[in-house]
Amino acid sequence: MPKNVPSLKPRELLRILVGSGCSFLRHGKGDHDIYLRIVEGRKRTAPIDMGVGELSPPYVIRIFRQFGFTDQEIEELLANR
């Protein structure tokens, strides 16, 4: 489990995700946008709630895990933000 995961604004999380290979797929219901990442030939998608002020640390970890990032990759991405 990654340690010291901060709460992030949706735009901050998107900057990290897009920089690591994720791309916008489509708009979802309400304030959600769906993003896509291809890992080992498999498509992984996750909805990001764009209508909140900040995303909680458990939500941030869940998004990273849905995209197939390992704990080490998550820590490196958050350290380099």
C-alpha positions in Angstrom: 0.0 0.0 0.0 1.5 3.4 -1.0 2.2 5.7 1.9 1.5 9.4 2.3 -0.9 9.6 -0.6 -2.2 13.2 -0.6 -5.7 14.4 -1.5 -5.6 15.9 -5.0 -7.7 18.2 -7.0 -9.1 16.5 -10.1 -6.9 18.5 -12.5 -3.8 17.6 -10.6 -4.7 13.9 -10.8 -5.3 14.2 -14.5 -2.0 15.9 -15.1 -0.3 12.9 -13.4 -2.4 10.3 -15.3 -2.0 11.9 -18.7 1.7 12.2 -18.2 1.9 8.5 -17.5 -0.1 7.2 -20.5 -3.7 7.7 -19.8 -6.0 9.5 -22.3 -9.5 11.0 -22.3 -12.1 8.5 -23.6 -15.5 10.2 -23.2 -17.7 12.1 -20.8 -19.7 10.0 -18.4 -22.8 10.7 -16.4 -22.9 13.9 -14.4 -19.5 15.4 -13.7 -17.6 12.3 -14.5 -15.1 11.9 -17.3 -13.9 8.5 -18.4 -10.2 7.9 -19.0 -8.4 5.1 -20.7 -5.0 3.4 -20.3 -3.7 0.4 -22.3 -1.7 -2.0 -20.2 -0.2 -5.1 -21.7 -2.6 -5.0 -24.6 -5.7 -4.6 -22.3 -7.8 -1.5 -22.0 -8.4 -0.2 -18.5 -10.9 2.6 -17.9 -11.8 4.6 -14.8 -14.3 7.4 -14.1 -12.9 10.6 -12.6 -15.3 12.8 -10.7 -14.5 16.3 -12.0 -17.1 18.1 -9.9 -15.5 17.8 -6.5 -13.0 20.2 -4.9 -10.5 17.5 -3.8 -10.3 13.7 -4.2 -9.6 11.8 -1.0 -6.5 9.6 -0.7 -8.5 6.3 -0.9 -10.2 7.5 -4.1 -6.8 8.5 -5.6 -5.3 5.1 -4.8 -8.4 3.4 -6.2 -8.1 5.3 -9.5 -4.4 4.4 -9.8 -5.2 0.7 -9.1 -8.0 0.7 -11.7 -5.4 1.8 -14.3 -3.1 -1.0 -13.3 -0.3 0.9 -11.6 1.8 -0.9 -9.0 2.4 0.5 -5.5 5.9 1.4 -6.5 4.7 3.2 -9.7 2.1 5.1 -7.6 4.7 6.3 -5.1 7.0 7.4 -8.0 4.3 9.3 -9.8 3.2 11.1 -6.6 6.8 12.0 -5.7 7.4 13.5 -9.1 4.2 15.6 -9.2 
